Amino acid sequence: MGKAMVVYKIYPEDGTSAKEIMDQLDQIKDIKSAKKEPVAFGLEIVKAGALIDRDDNPDRVQKELEEKIKGYRNIEQGEATLIS
């Protein structure tokens, strides 16, 4: 059984900063990395990388993000890479 890295793009809602979103990611065990990325005109999103089992469903992590993160407008599942 291998591992995969799945990247989620988290868009903060108005009035919430990318840093506030990043501070909340500590409560999600599958998230192993996070970084702010500028999008346009001062808008930043958070790209969060989750390390999951290859046979695991990435939608499970997205659902957990949606339940535990406050102040987001949208969460998109991005690219996935097989690690091992």
mmCIF file of the N, C-alpha and C atoms, coordinates in Angstrom:
data_MODEL
# 
_entry.id   MODEL 
# 
loop_
_atom_site.group_PDB 
_atom_site.id 
_atom_site.type_symbol 
_atom_site.label_atom_id 
_atom_site.label_alt_id 
_atom_site.label_comp_id 
_atom_site.label_asym_id 
_atom_site.label_entity_id 
_atom_site.label_seq_id 
_atom_site.pdbx_PDB_ins_code 
_atom_site.Cartn_x 
_atom_site.Cartn_y 
_atom_site.Cartn_z 
_atom_site.occupancy 
_atom_site.B_iso_or_equiv 
_atom_site.pdbx_formal_charge 
_atom_site.auth_seq_id 
_atom_site.auth_comp_id 
_atom_site.auth_asym_id 
_atom_site.auth_atom_id 
_atom_site.pdbx_PDB_model_num 
ATOM 1   N N  . MET A 1 1  ? 0.848   -1.173 0.000  1.00 0.00 ? 1  MET A N  1 
ATOM 2   C CA . MET A 1 1  ? 0.000   0.000  0.000  1.00 0.00 ? 1  MET A CA 1 
ATOM 3   C C  . MET A 1 1  ? 0.890   1.231  0.000  1.00 0.00 ? 1  MET A C  1 
ATOM 4   N N  . GLY A 1 2  ? 0.644   2.156  -0.904 1.00 0.00 ? 2  GLY A N  1 
ATOM 5   C CA . GLY A 1 2  ? 1.434   3.364  -1.021 1.00 0.00 ? 2  GLY A CA 1 
ATOM 6   C C  . GLY A 1 2  ? 0.719   4.572  -0.453 1.00 0.00 ? 2  GLY A C  1 
ATOM 7   N N  . LYS A 1 3  ? 1.377   5.700  -0.605 1.00 0.00 ? 3  LYS A N  1 
ATOM 8   C CA . LYS A 1 3  ? 0.835   6.975  -0.129 1.00 0.00 ? 3  LYS A CA 1 
ATOM 9   C C  . LYS A 1 3  ? 0.691   7.918  -1.313 1.00 0.00 ? 3  LYS A C  1 
ATOM 10  N N  . ALA A 1 4  ? -0.234  8.856  -1.174 1.00 0.00 ? 4  ALA A N  1 
ATOM 11  C CA . ALA A 1 4  ? -0.439  9.885  -2.191 1.00 0.00 ? 4  ALA A CA 1 
ATOM 12  C C  . ALA A 1 4  ? -0.528  11.238 -1.499 1.00 0.00 ? 4  ALA A C  1 
ATOM 13  N N  . MET A 1 5  ? -0.024  12.272 -2.177 1.00 0.00 ? 5  MET A N  1 
ATOM 14  C CA . MET A 1 5  ? -0.151  13.652 -1.696 1.00 0.00 ? 5  MET A CA 1 
ATOM 15  C C  . MET A 1 5  ? -1.222  14.322 -2.535 1.00 0.00 ? 5  MET A C  1 
ATOM 16  N N  . VAL A 1 6  ? -2.255  14.812 -1.866 1.00 0.00 ? 6  VAL A N  1 
ATOM 17  C CA . VAL A 1 6  ? -3.357  15.503 -2.532 1.00 0.00 ? 6  VAL A CA 1 
ATOM 18  C C  . VAL A 1 6  ? -3.331  16.952 -2.068 1.00 0.00 ? 6  VAL A C  1 
ATOM 19  N N  . VAL A 1 7  ? -3.402  17.886 -3.013 1.00 0.00 ? 7  VAL A N  1 
ATOM 20  C CA . VAL A 1 7  ? -3.363  19.309 -2.692 1.00 0.00 ? 7  VAL A CA 1 
ATOM 21  C C  . VAL A 1 7  ? -4.772  19.883 -2.779 1.00 0.00 ? 7  VAL A C  1 
ATOM 22  N N  . TYR A 1 8  ? -5.136  20.618 -1.731 1.00 0.00 ? 8  TYR A N  1 
ATOM 23  C CA . TYR A 1 8  ? -6.437  21.281 -1.669 1.00 0.00 ? 8  TYR A CA 1 
ATOM 24  C C  . TYR A 1 8  ? -6.211  22.787 -1.713 1.00 0.00 ? 8  TYR A C  1 
ATOM 25  N N  . LYS A 1 9  ? -7.004  23.480 -2.497 1.00 0.00 ? 9  LYS A N  1 
ATOM 26  C CA . LYS A 1 9  ? -6.955  24.938 -2.564 1.00 0.00 ? 9  LYS A CA 1 
ATOM 27  C C  . LYS A 1 9  ? -8.095  25.473 -1.716 1.00 0.00 ? 9  LYS A C  1 
ATOM 28  N N  . ILE A 1 10 ? -7.745  26.276 -0.703 1.00 0.00 ? 10 ILE A N  1 
ATOM 29  C CA . ILE A 1 10 ? -8.742  26.815 0.206  1.00 0.00 ? 10 ILE A CA 1 
ATOM 30  C C  . ILE A 1 10 ? -8.819  28.322 -0.010 1.00 0.00 ? 10 ILE A C  1 
ATOM 31  N N  . TYR A 1 11 ? -9.992  28.792 -0.385 1.00 0.00 ? 11 TYR A N  1 
ATOM 32  C CA . TYR A 1 11 ? -10.223 30.209 -0.667 1.00 0.00 ? 11 TYR A CA 1 
ATOM 33  C C  . TYR A 1 11 ? -10.879 30.849 0.562  1.00 0.00 ? 11 TYR A C  1 
ATOM 34  N N  . PRO A 1 12 ? -10.193 31.776 1.219  1.00 0.00 ? 12 PRO A N  1 
ATOM 35  C CA . PRO A 1 12 ? -10.807 32.440 2.382  1.00 0.00 ? 12 PRO A CA 1 
ATOM 36  C C  . PRO A 1 12 ? -11.966 33.332 1.945  1.00 0.00 ? 12 PRO A C  1 
ATOM 37  N N  . GLU A 1 13 ? -12.959 33.438 2.814  1.00 0.00 ? 13 GLU A N  1 
ATOM 38  C CA . GLU A 1 13 ? -14.052 34.373 2.529  1.00 0.00 ? 13 GLU A CA 1 
ATOM 39  C C  . GLU A 1 13 ? -13.613 35.773 2.929  1.00 0.00 ? 13 GLU A C  1 
ATOM 40  N N  . ASP A 1 14 ? -14.349 36.764 2.493  1.00 0.00 ? 14 ASP A N  1 
ATOM 41  C CA . ASP A 1 14 ? -14.040 38.147 2.831  1.00 0.00 ? 14 ASP A CA 1 
ATOM 42  C C  . ASP A 1 14 ? -13.991 38.298 4.345  1.00 0.00 ? 14 ASP A C  1 
ATOM 43  N N  . GLY A 1 15 ? -12.969 38.971 4.830  1.00 0.00 ? 15 GLY A N  1 
ATOM 44  C CA . GLY A 1 15 ? -12.818 39.185 6.257  1.00 0.00 ? 15 GLY A CA 1 
ATOM 45  C C  . GLY A 1 15 ? -11.990 38.122 6.957  1.00 0.00 ? 15 GLY A C  1 
ATOM 46  N N  . THR A 1 16 ? -11.582 37.084 6.243  1.00 0.00 ? 16 THR A N  1 
ATOM 47  C CA . THR A 1 16 ? -10.738 36.031 6.803  1.00 0.00 ? 16 THR A CA 1 
ATOM 48  C C  . THR A 1 16 ? -9.425  36.015 6.031  1.00 0.00 ? 16 THR A C  1 
ATOM 49  N N  . SER A 1 17 ? -8.310  35.984 6.742  1.00 0.00 ? 17 SER A N  1 
ATOM 50  C CA . SER A 1 17 ? -7.011  35.973 6.074  1.00 0.00 ? 17 SER A CA 1 
ATOM 51  C C  . SER A 1 17 ? -6.552  34.538 5.829  1.00 0.00 ? 17 SER A C  1 
ATOM 52  N N  . ALA A 1 18 ? -5.623  34.403 4.903  1.00 0.00 ? 18 ALA A N  1 
ATOM 53  C CA . ALA A 1 18 ? -5.035  33.090 4.621  1.00 0.00 ? 18 ALA A CA 1 
ATOM 54  C C  . ALA A 1 18 ? -4.330  32.548 5.864  1.00 0.00 ? 18 ALA A C  1 
ATOM 55  N N  . LYS A 1 19 ? -3.721  33.430 6.653  1.00 0.00 ? 19 LYS A N  1 
ATOM 56  C CA . LYS A 1 19 ? -3.042  32.999 7.883  1.00 0.00 ? 19 LYS A CA 1 
ATOM 57  C C  . LYS A 1 19 ? -4.035  32.393 8.872  1.00 0.00 ? 19 LYS A C  1 
ATOM 58  N N  . GLU A 1 20 ? -5.220  32.973 8.976  1.00 0.00 ? 20 GLU A N  1 
ATOM 59  C CA . GLU A 1 20 ? -6.241  32.422 9.873  1.00 0.00 ? 20 GLU A CA 1 
ATOM 60  C C  . GLU A 1 20 ? -6.649  31.013 9.438  1.00 0.00 ? 20 GLU A C  1 
ATOM 61  N N  . ILE A 1 21 ? -6.739  30.809 8.140  1.00 0.00 ? 21 ILE A N  1 
ATOM 62  C CA . ILE A 1 21 ? -7.058  29.473 7.619  1.00 0.00 ? 21 ILE A CA 1 
ATOM 63  C C  . ILE A 1 21 ? -5.920  28.511 7.955  1.00 0.00 ? 21 ILE A C  1 
ATOM 64  N N  . MET A 1 22 ? -4.679  28.942 7.724  1.00 0.00 ? 22 MET A N  1 
ATOM 65  C CA . MET A 1 22 ? -3.525  28.078 7.984  1.00 0.00 ? 22 MET A CA 1 
ATOM 66  C C  . MET A 1 22 ? -3.445  27.683 9.461  1.00 0.00 ? 22 MET A C  1 
ATOM 67  N N  . ASP A 1 23 ? -3.783  28.598 10.354 1.00 0.00 ? 23 ASP A N  1 
ATOM 68  C CA . ASP A 1 23 ? -3.750  28.295 11.783 1.00 0.00 ? 23 ASP A CA 1 
ATOM 69  C C  . ASP A 1 23 ? -4.732  27.191 12.161 1.00 0.00 ? 23 ASP A C  1 
ATOM 70  N N  . GLN A 1 24 ? -5.807  27.050 11.406 1.00 0.00 ? 24 GLN A N  1 
ATOM 71  C CA . GLN A 1 24 ? -6.815  26.033 11.699 1.00 0.00 ? 24 GLN A CA 1 
ATOM 72  C C  . GLN A 1 24 ? -6.438  24.649 11.173 1.00 0.00 ? 24 GLN A C  1 
ATOM 73  N N  . LEU A 1 25 ? -5.479  24.586 10.272 1.00 0.00 ? 25 LEU A N  1 
ATOM 74  C CA . LEU A 1 25 ? -5.133  23.309 9.643  1.00 0.00 ? 25 LEU A CA 1 
ATOM 75  C C  . LEU A 1 25 ? -4.435  22.348 10.597 1.00 0.00 ? 25 LEU A C  1 
ATOM 76  N N  . ASP A 1 26 ? -3.936  22.842 11.720 1.00 0.00 ? 26 ASP A N  1 
ATOM 77  C CA . ASP A 1 26 ? -3.256  21.975 12.690 1.00 0.00 ? 26 ASP A CA 1 
ATOM 78  C C  . ASP A 1 26 ? -4.183  20.895 13.251 1.00 0.00 ? 26 ASP A C  1 
ATOM 79  N N  . GLN A 1 27 ? -5.470  21.133 13.249 1.00 0.00 ? 27 GLN A N  1 
ATOM 80  C CA . GLN A 1 27 ? -6.416  20.185 13.817 1.00 0.00 ? 27 GLN A CA 1 
ATOM 81  C C  . GLN A 1 27 ? -6.770  19.033 12.862 1.00 0.00 ? 27 GLN A C  1 
ATOM 82  N N  . ILE A 1 28 ? -6.217  19.044 11.662 1.00 0.00 ? 28 ILE A N  1 
ATOM 83  C CA . ILE A 1 28 ? -6.512  17.991 10.684 1.00 0.00 ? 28 ILE A CA 1 
ATOM 84  C C  . ILE A 1 28 ? -5.254  17.153 10.487 1.00 0.00 ? 28 ILE A C  1 
ATOM 85  N N  . LYS A 1 29 ? -5.294  15.904 10.940 1.00 0.00 ? 29 LYS A N  1 
ATOM 86  C CA . LYS A 1 29 ? -4.090  15.076 11.019 1.00 0.00 ? 29 LYS A CA 1 
ATOM 87  C C  . LYS A 1 29 ? -3.477  14.743 9.659  1.00 0.00 ? 29 LYS A C  1 
ATOM 88  N N  . ASP A 1 30 ? -4.281  14.675 8.613  1.00 0.00 ? 30 ASP A N  1 
ATOM 89  C CA . ASP A 1 30 ? -3.753  14.299 7.301  1.00 0.00 ? 30 ASP A CA 1 
ATOM 90  C C  . ASP A 1 30 ? -2.994  15.428 6.611  1.00 0.00 ? 30 ASP A C  1 
ATOM 91  N N  . ILE A 1 31 ? -3.189  16.667 7.039  1.00 0.00 ? 31 ILE A N  1 
ATOM 92  C CA . ILE A 1 31 ? -2.524  17.812 6.407  1.00 0.00 ? 31 ILE A CA 1 
ATOM 93  C C  . ILE A 1 31 ? -1.071  17.857 6.868  1.00 0.00 ? 31 ILE A C  1 
ATOM 94  N N  . LYS A 1 32 ? -0.159  17.771 5.930  1.00 0.00 ? 32 LYS A N  1 
ATOM 95  C CA . LYS A 1 32 ? 1.274   17.736 6.242  1.00 0.00 ? 32 LYS A CA 1 
ATOM 96  C C  . LYS A 1 32 ? 2.001   19.003 5.830  1.00 0.00 ? 32 LYS A C  1 
ATOM 97  N N  . SER A 1 33 ? 1.414   19.810 4.957  1.00 0.00 ? 33 SER A N  1 
ATOM 98  C CA . SER A 1 33 ? 2.050   21.055 4.543  1.00 0.00 ? 33 SER A CA 1 
ATOM 99  C C  . SER A 1 33 ? 0.979   22.056 4.142  1.00 0.00 ? 33 SER A C  1 
ATOM 100 N N  . ALA A 1 34 ? 1.327   23.326 4.287  1.00 0.00 ? 34 ALA A N  1 
ATOM 101 C CA . ALA A 1 34 ? 0.410   24.386 3.874  1.00 0.00 ? 34 ALA A CA 1 
ATOM 102 C C  . ALA A 1 34 ? 1.222   25.624 3.537  1.00 0.00 ? 34 ALA A C  1 
ATOM 103 N N  . LYS A 1 35 ? 0.770   26.339 2.519  1.00 0.00 ? 35 LYS A N  1 
ATOM 104 C CA . LYS A 1 35 ? 1.444   27.591 2.157  1.00 0.00 ? 35 LYS A CA 1 
ATOM 105 C C  . LYS A 1 35 ? 0.426   28.544 1.566  1.00 0.00 ? 35 LYS A C  1 
ATOM 106 N N  . LYS A 1 36 ? 0.717   29.827 1.753  1.00 0.00 ? 36 LYS A N  1 
ATOM 107 C CA . LYS A 1 36 ? -0.110  30.869 1.143  1.00 0.00 ? 36 LYS A CA 1 
ATOM 108 C C  . LYS A 1 36 ? 0.388   31.087 -0.279 1.00 0.00 ? 36 LYS A C  1 
ATOM 109 N N  . GLU A 1 37 ? -0.547  31.357 -1.172 1.00 0.00 ? 37 GLU A N  1 
ATOM 110 C CA . GLU A 1 37 ? -0.178  31.626 -2.558 1.00 0.00 ? 37 GLU A CA 1 
ATOM 111 C C  . GLU A 1 37 ? -0.988  32.818 -3.062 1.00 0.00 ? 37 GLU A C  1 
ATOM 112 N N  . PRO A 1 38 ? -0.302  33.852 -3.562 1.00 0.00 ? 38 PRO A N  1 
ATOM 113 C CA . PRO A 1 38 ? -1.042  34.998 -4.094 1.00 0.00 ? 38 PRO A CA 1 
ATOM 114 C C  . PRO A 1 38 ? -1.781  34.607 -5.378 1.00 0.00 ? 38 PRO A C  1 
ATOM 115 N N  . VAL A 1 39 ? -2.992  35.136 -5.504 1.00 0.00 ? 39 VAL A N  1 
ATOM 116 C CA . VAL A 1 39 ? -3.792  34.845 -6.691 1.00 0.00 ? 39 VAL A CA 1 
ATOM 117 C C  . VAL A 1 39 ? -3.893  36.092 -7.561 1.00 0.00 ? 39 VAL A C  1 
ATOM 118 N N  . ALA A 1 40 ? -4.425  37.177 -6.980 1.00 0.00 ? 40 ALA A N  1 
ATOM 119 C CA . ALA A 1 40 ? -4.555  38.423 -7.739 1.00 0.00 ? 40 ALA A CA 1 
ATOM 120 C C  . ALA A 1 40 ? -4.910  39.569 -6.809 1.00 0.00 ? 40 ALA A C  1 
ATOM 121 N N  . PHE A 1 41 ? -4.312  40.722 -7.055 1.00 0.00 ? 41 PHE A N  1 
ATOM 122 C CA . PHE A 1 41 ? -4.668  41.965 -6.379 1.00 0.00 ? 41 PHE A CA 1 
ATOM 123 C C  . PHE A 1 41 ? -4.775  41.818 -4.858 1.00 0.00 ? 41 PHE A C  1 
ATOM 124 N N  . GLY A 1 42 ? -3.780  41.183 -4.255 1.00 0.00 ? 42 GLY A N  1 
ATOM 125 C CA . GLY A 1 42 ? -3.756  41.041 -2.806 1.00 0.00 ? 42 GLY A CA 1 
ATOM 126 C C  . GLY A 1 42 ? -4.533  39.847 -2.264 1.00 0.00 ? 42 GLY A C  1 
ATOM 127 N N  . LEU A 1 43 ? -5.236  39.138 -3.113 1.00 0.00 ? 43 LEU A N  1 
ATOM 128 C CA . LEU A 1 43 ? -5.974  37.955 -2.685 1.00 0.00 ? 43 LEU A CA 1 
ATOM 129 C C  . LEU A 1 43 ? -5.015  36.783 -2.567 1.00 0.00 ? 43 LEU A C  1 
ATOM 130 N N  . GLU A 1 44 ? -5.077  36.077 -1.436 1.00 0.00 ? 44 GLU A N  1 
ATOM 131 C CA . GLU A 1 44 ? -4.249  34.891 -1.227 1.00 0.00 ? 44 GLU A CA 1 
ATOM 132 C C  . GLU A 1 44 ? -5.146  33.691 -0.948 1.00 0.00 ? 44 GLU A C  1 
ATOM 133 N N  . ILE A 1 45 ? -4.710  32.543 -1.430 1.00 0.00 ? 45 ILE A N  1 
ATOM 134 C CA . ILE A 1 45 ? -5.371  31.291 -1.095 1.00 0.00 ? 45 ILE A CA 1 
ATOM 135 C C  . ILE A 1 45 ? -4.385  30.455 -0.297 1.00 0.00 ? 45 ILE A C  1 
ATOM 136 N N  . VAL A 1 46 ? -4.878  29.377 0.286  1.00 0.00 ? 46 VAL A N  1 
ATOM 137 C CA . VAL A 1 46 ? -4.022  28.442 1.007  1.00 0.00 ? 46 VAL A CA 1 
ATOM 138 C C  . VAL A 1 46 ? -4.007  27.146 0.218  1.00 0.00 ? 46 VAL A C  1 
ATOM 139 N N  . LYS A 1 47 ? -2.811  26.646 -0.051 1.00 0.00 ? 47 LYS A N  1 
ATOM 140 C CA . LYS A 1 47 ? -2.665  25.321 -0.649 1.00 0.00 ? 47 LYS A CA 1 
ATOM 141 C C  . LYS A 1 47 ? -2.218  24.390 0.466  1.00 0.00 ? 47 LYS A C  1 
ATOM 142 N N  . ALA A 1 48 ? -3.045  23.386 0.744  1.00 0.00 ? 48 ALA A N  1 
ATOM 143 C CA . ALA A 1 48 ? -2.768  22.444 1.824  1.00 0.00 ? 48 ALA A CA 1 
ATOM 144 C C  . ALA A 1 48 ? -2.552  21.055 1.238  1.00 0.00 ? 48 ALA A C  1 
ATOM 145 N N  . GLY A 1 49 ? -1.448  20.418 1.612  1.00 0.00 ? 49 GLY A N  1 
ATOM 146 C CA . GLY A 1 49 ? -1.129  19.084 1.123  1.00 0.00 ? 49 GLY A CA 1 
ATOM 147 C C  . GLY A 1 49 ? -1.464  18.027 2.157  1.00 0.00 ? 49 GLY A C  1 
ATOM 148 N N  . ALA A 1 50 ? -2.253  17.044 1.748  1.00 0.00 ? 50 ALA A N  1 
ATOM 149 C CA . ALA A 1 50 ? -2.640  15.947 2.638  1.00 0.00 ? 50 ALA A CA 1 
ATOM 150 C C  . ALA A 1 50 ? -1.963  14.670 2.167  1.00 0.00 ? 50 ALA A C  1 
ATOM 151 N N  . LEU A 1 51 ? -1.361  13.960 3.100  1.00 0.00 ? 51 LEU A N  1 
ATOM 152 C CA . LEU A 1 51 ? -0.742  12.676 2.810  1.00 0.00 ? 51 LEU A CA 1 
ATOM 153 C C  . LEU A 1 51 ? -1.735  11.591 3.214  1.00 0.00 ? 51 LEU A C  1 
ATOM 154 N N  . ILE A 1 52 ? -2.220  10.849 2.223  1.00 0.00 ? 52 ILE A N  1 
ATOM 155 C CA . ILE A 1 52 ? -3.232  9.823  2.487  1.00 0.00 ? 52 ILE A CA 1 
ATOM 156 C C  . ILE A 1 52 ? -2.783  8.493  1.901  1.00 0.00 ? 52 ILE A C  1 
ATOM 157 N N  . ASP A 1 53 ? -3.397  7.431  2.376  1.00 0.00 ? 53 ASP A N  1 
ATOM 158 C CA . ASP A 1 53 ? -3.143  6.119  1.791  1.00 0.00 ? 53 ASP A CA 1 
ATOM 159 C C  . ASP A 1 53 ? -3.641  6.117  0.354  1.00 0.00 ? 53 ASP A C  1 
ATOM 160 N N  . ARG A 1 54 ? -2.935  5.406  -0.480 1.00 0.00 ? 54 ARG A N  1 
ATOM 161 C CA . ARG A 1 54 ? -3.260  5.366  -1.906 1.00 0.00 ? 54 ARG A CA 1 
ATOM 162 C C  . ARG A 1 54 ? -4.698  4.914  -2.161 1.00 0.00 ? 54 ARG A C  1 
ATOM 163 N N  . ASP A 1 55 ? -5.189  4.011  -1.333 1.00 0.00 ? 55 ASP A N  1 
ATOM 164 C CA . ASP A 1 55 ? -6.539  3.482  -1.520 1.00 0.00 ? 55 ASP A CA 1 
ATOM 165 C C  . ASP A 1 55 ? -7.605  4.312  -0.797 1.00 0.00 ? 55 ASP A C  1 
ATOM 166 N N  . ASP A 1 56 ? -7.179  5.331  -0.070 1.00 0.00 ? 56 ASP A N  1 
ATOM 167 C CA . ASP A 1 56 ? -8.121  6.176  0.672  1.00 0.00 ? 56 ASP A CA 1 
ATOM 168 C C  . ASP A 1 56 ? -8.830  7.123  -0.290 1.00 0.00 ? 56 ASP A C  1 
ATOM 169 N N  . ASN A 1 57 ? -9.981  7.606  0.112  1.00 0.00 ? 57 ASN A N  1 
ATOM 170 C CA . ASN A 1 57 ? -10.770 8.513  -0.714 1.00 0.00 ? 57 ASN A CA 1 
ATOM 171 C C  . ASN A 1 57 ? -10.401 9.956  -0.369 1.00 0.00 ? 57 ASN A C  1 
ATOM 172 N N  . PRO A 1 58 ? -9.869  10.732 -1.322 1.00 0.00 ? 58 PRO A N  1 
ATOM 173 C CA . PRO A 1 58 ? -9.513  12.123 -1.042 1.00 0.00 ? 58 PRO A CA 1 
ATOM 174 C C  . PRO A 1 58 ? -10.714 12.982 -0.654 1.00 0.00 ? 58 PRO A C  1 
ATOM 175 N N  . ASP A 1 59 ? -11.917 12.554 -1.025 1.00 0.00 ? 59 ASP A N  1 
ATOM 176 C CA . ASP A 1 59 ? -13.115 13.297 -0.653 1.00 0.00 ? 59 ASP A CA 1 
ATOM 177 C C  . ASP A 1 59 ? -13.328 13.282 0.861  1.00 0.00 ? 59 ASP A C  1 
ATOM 178 N N  . ARG A 1 60 ? -12.808 12.254 1.539  1.00 0.00 ? 60 ARG A N  1 
ATOM 179 C CA . ARG A 1 60 ? -12.918 12.176 2.994  1.00 0.00 ? 60 ARG A CA 1 
ATOM 180 C C  . ARG A 1 60 ? -12.192 13.349 3.636  1.00 0.00 ? 60 ARG A C  1 
ATOM 181 N N  . VAL A 1 61 ? -10.986 13.653 3.142  1.00 0.00 ? 61 VAL A N  1 
ATOM 182 C CA . VAL A 1 61 ? -10.203 14.763 3.685  1.00 0.00 ? 61 VAL A CA 1 
ATOM 183 C C  . VAL A 1 61 ? -10.884 16.087 3.359  1.00 0.00 ? 61 VAL A C  1 
ATOM 184 N N  . GLN A 1 62 ? -11.415 16.220 2.162  1.00 0.00 ? 62 GLN A N  1 
ATOM 185 C CA . GLN A 1 62 ? -12.100 17.458 1.798  1.00 0.00 ? 62 GLN A CA 1 
ATOM 186 C C  . GLN A 1 62 ? -13.304 17.682 2.703  1.00 0.00 ? 62 GLN A C  1 
ATOM 187 N N  . LYS A 1 63 ? -14.047 16.638 2.981  1.00 0.00 ? 63 LYS A N  1 
ATOM 188 C CA . LYS A 1 63 ? -15.203 16.762 3.868  1.00 0.00 ? 63 LYS A CA 1 
ATOM 189 C C  . LYS A 1 63 ? -14.762 17.185 5.270  1.00 0.00 ? 63 LYS A C  1 
ATOM 190 N N  . GLU A 1 64 ? -13.649 16.622 5.740  1.00 0.00 ? 64 GLU A N  1 
ATOM 191 C CA . GLU A 1 64 ? -13.122 17.006 7.049  1.00 0.00 ? 64 GLU A CA 1 
ATOM 192 C C  . GLU A 1 64 ? -12.700 18.477 7.060  1.00 0.00 ? 64 GLU A C  1 
ATOM 193 N N  . LEU A 1 65 ? -12.061 18.930 5.991  1.00 0.00 ? 65 LEU A N  1 
ATOM 194 C CA . LEU A 1 65 ? -11.701 20.349 5.873  1.00 0.00 ? 65 LEU A CA 1 
ATOM 195 C C  . LEU A 1 65 ? -12.948 21.223 5.939  1.00 0.00 ? 65 LEU A C  1 
ATOM 196 N N  . GLU A 1 66 ? -13.975 20.846 5.200  1.00 0.00 ? 66 GLU A N  1 
ATOM 197 C CA . GLU A 1 66 ? -15.207 21.635 5.163  1.00 0.00 ? 66 GLU A CA 1 
ATOM 198 C C  . GLU A 1 66 ? -15.891 21.690 6.522  1.00 0.00 ? 66 GLU A C  1 
ATOM 199 N N  . GLU A 1 67 ? -15.764 20.615 7.312  1.00 0.00 ? 67 GLU A N  1 
ATOM 200 C CA . GLU A 1 67 ? -16.402 20.575 8.623  1.00 0.00 ? 67 GLU A CA 1 
ATOM 201 C C  . GLU A 1 67 ? -15.610 21.349 9.682  1.00 0.00 ? 67 GLU A C  1 
ATOM 202 N N  . LYS A 1 68 ? -14.277 21.321 9.609  1.00 0.00 ? 68 LYS A N  1 
ATOM 203 C CA . LYS A 1 68 ? -13.453 21.866 10.682 1.00 0.00 ? 68 LYS A CA 1 
ATOM 204 C C  . LYS A 1 68 ? -12.923 23.269 10.438 1.00 0.00 ? 68 LYS A C  1 
ATOM 205 N N  . ILE A 1 69 ? -12.831 23.693 9.185  1.00 0.00 ? 69 ILE A N  1 
ATOM 206 C CA . ILE A 1 69 ? -12.276 25.008 8.869  1.00 0.00 ? 69 ILE A CA 1 
ATOM 207 C C  . ILE A 1 69 ? -13.406 26.035 8.858  1.00 0.00 ? 69 ILE A C  1 
ATOM 208 N N  . LYS A 1 70 ? -13.173 27.152 9.511  1.00 0.00 ? 70 LYS A N  1 
ATOM 209 C CA . LYS A 1 70 ? -14.136 28.251 9.537  1.00 0.00 ? 70 LYS A CA 1 
ATOM 210 C C  . LYS A 1 70 ? -13.590 29.410 8.709  1.00 0.00 ? 70 LYS A C  1 
ATOM 211 N N  . GLY A 1 71 ? -14.476 30.119 8.013  1.00 0.00 ? 71 GLY A N  1 
ATOM 212 C CA . GLY A 1 71 ? -14.070 31.302 7.275  1.00 0.00 ? 71 GLY A CA 1 
ATOM 213 C C  . GLY A 1 71 ? -13.574 31.049 5.864  1.00 0.00 ? 71 GLY A C  1 
ATOM 214 N N  . TYR A 1 72 ? -13.955 29.926 5.274  1.00 0.00 ? 72 TYR A N  1 
ATOM 215 C CA . TYR A 1 72 ? -13.568 29.679 3.882  1.00 0.00 ? 72 TYR A CA 1 
ATOM 216 C C  . TYR A 1 72 ? -14.765 29.910 2.967  1.00 0.00 ? 72 TYR A C  1 
ATOM 217 N N  . ARG A 1 73 ? -14.471 30.273 1.742  1.00 0.00 ? 73 ARG A N  1 
ATOM 218 C CA . ARG A 1 73 ? -15.505 30.465 0.729  1.00 0.00 ? 73 ARG A CA 1 
ATOM 219 C C  . ARG A 1 73 ? -15.655 29.214 -0.121 1.00 0.00 ? 73 ARG A C  1 
ATOM 220 N N  . ASN A 1 74 ? -14.521 28.586 -0.452 1.00 0.00 ? 74 ASN A N  1 
ATOM 221 C CA . ASN A 1 74 ? -14.540 27.419 -1.326 1.00 0.00 ? 74 ASN A CA 1 
ATOM 222 C C  . ASN A 1 74 ? -13.300 26.565 -1.061 1.00 0.00 ? 74 ASN A C  1 
ATOM 223 N N  . ILE A 1 75 ? -13.447 25.260 -1.208 1.00 0.00 ? 75 ILE A N  1 
ATOM 224 C CA . ILE A 1 75 ? -12.318 24.337 -1.116 1.00 0.00 ? 75 ILE A CA 1 
ATOM 225 C C  . ILE A 1 75 ? -12.347 23.471 -2.365 1.00 0.00 ? 75 ILE A C  1 
ATOM 226 N N  . GLU A 1 76 ? -11.237 23.480 -3.104 1.00 0.00 ? 76 GLU A N  1 
ATOM 227 C CA . GLU A 1 76 ? -11.127 22.680 -4.327 1.00 0.00 ? 76 GLU A CA 1 
ATOM 228 C C  . GLU A 1 76 ? -10.054 21.615 -4.139 1.00 0.00 ? 76 GLU A C  1 
ATOM 229 N N  . GLN A 1 77 ? -10.354 20.441 -4.635 1.00 0.00 ? 77 GLN A N  1 
ATOM 230 C CA . GLN A 1 77 ? -9.344  19.386 -4.651 1.00 0.00 ? 77 GLN A CA 1 
ATOM 231 C C  . GLN A 1 77 ? -8.510  19.573 -5.903 1.00 0.00 ? 77 GLN A C  1 
ATOM 232 N N  . GLY A 1 78 ? -7.194  19.687 -5.715 1.00 0.00 ? 78 GLY A N  1 
ATOM 233 C CA . GLY A 1 78 ? -6.309  19.925 -6.843 1.00 0.00 ? 78 GLY A CA 1 
ATOM 234 C C  . GLY A 1 78 ? -5.576  18.665 -7.260 1.00 0.00 ? 78 GLY A C  1 
ATOM 235 N N  . GLU A 1 79 ? -4.311  18.848 -7.599 1.00 0.00 ? 79 GLU A N  1 
ATOM 236 C CA . GLU A 1 79 ? -3.512  17.758 -8.113 1.00 0.00 ? 79 GLU A CA 1 
ATOM 237 C C  . GLU A 1 79 ? -3.207  16.714 -7.036 1.00 0.00 ? 79 GLU A C  1 
ATOM 238 N N  . ALA A 1 80 ? -2.980  15.491 -7.490 1.00 0.00 ? 80 ALA A N  1 
ATOM 239 C CA . ALA A 1 80 ? -2.608  14.382 -6.606 1.00 0.00 ? 80 ALA A CA 1 
ATOM 240 C C  . ALA A 1 80 ? -1.356  13.724 -7.194 1.00 0.00 ? 80 ALA A C  1 
ATOM 241 N N  . THR A 1 81 ? -0.444  13.331 -6.300 1.00 0.00 ? 81 THR A N  1 
ATOM 242 C CA . THR A 1 81 ? 0.809   12.717 -6.717 1.00 0.00 ? 81 THR A CA 1 
ATOM 243 C C  . THR A 1 81 ? 1.052   11.461 -5.901 1.00 0.00 ? 81 THR A C  1 
ATOM 244 N N  . LEU A 1 82 ? 1.376   10.379 -6.569 1.00 0.00 ? 82 LEU A N  1 
ATOM 245 C CA . LEU A 1 82 ? 1.715   9.140  -5.880 1.00 0.00 ? 82 LEU A CA 1 
ATOM 246 C C  . LEU A 1 82 ? 3.109   9.283  -5.283 1.00 0.00 ? 82 LEU A C  1 
ATOM 247 N N  . ILE A 1 83 ? 3.234   9.039  -3.984 1.00 0.00 ? 83 ILE A N  1 
ATOM 248 C CA . ILE A 1 83 ? 4.515   9.200  -3.288 1.00 0.00 ? 83 ILE A CA 1 
ATOM 249 C C  . ILE A 1 83 ? 5.274   7.879  -3.265 1.00 0.00 ? 83 ILE A C  1 
ATOM 250 N N  . SER A 1 84 ? 4.605   6.809  -2.877 1.00 0.00 ? 84 SER A N  1 
ATOM 251 C CA . SER A 1 84 ? 5.284   5.510  -2.835 1.00 0.00 ? 84 SER A CA 1 
ATOM 252 C C  . SER A 1 84 ? 4.296   4.397  -3.074 1.00 0.00 ? 84 SER A C  1 
# 
